[in-house]
């Protein structure tokens, strides 16, 4: 029997794309699924897809940037299924793109509140429920390949996704003693609608730039790269595979390995230069207290 059978997963941004792919993959492992999403119409469609294959499902409308709404999801999940064993912080937005000077405060706040604080609130509310029953569980945060290195003209997206990687690394150590396994999913281009994030942009984050972006839509280049991405169903199956394997970092695009290795090589070289500096010889071999 699957180790996931009969257990409950809460998935934010679960109405379509990567979130729904993960829901289907864990549903196939006999999990109960709680789909939470800001798009109530797509939530209904997603639930119907899962119910057709006999997956127990609960849908809850959720704006991940509102902590109180997370509390509502938790309450309803426990009422329906009794316990929560897994939280998948998947909901995310592309953020505003463009040169540094073109970015607006509201655009930055949108990306920060959804991509970063949405993950923080999801963990803050759901992890205590996983601790409560003492059976262990899983915390899965969805970052991006952009979380492994900067992407020009996508400052807000890159910054928030990098933060999610670091948070996941921190929480992995913190929660290990509780039997809660932490993983961070870092996909590159996948056939989703991430490039159309403005369709669900909350009114409080709108500005004149937003209205222009909605009218013009994503750039042709971005749209083309997304459409050339991997089929979204692969991602959910890859997540299940990686969770079974106990992986902290979950990658879906092994062809990006060379890019990431180049970054880490540059970091290692920078440490070597620091080690050779006459200014730093007194701490070059100093014992580490933080690790």
Protein Blocks (a to p, Z undefined) as FASTA:
>chain_A
ZZkgopacddehklgcjllmmmmmmmmnopacddddfblmlmmmmmmmmmmnopacdddd
ddfklmklmmmmmmmmmmmnopacbdcdfbccebjaddfklpcfklmmmmmmmmmmmmmm
mmmmmmmmmmmnonopaddddddfklnoccehilmmmmmmmmmmmmmmmmmmmmmmnopa
cddddddddddfklmmmmmgcfklgcfklmmmmmnopafklmmmmmmmccfklmmmmmmm
mmmnopabdcfblklmmmmmmmmmmmmmmmmmmmmpmklmmmmmgccfkZZ
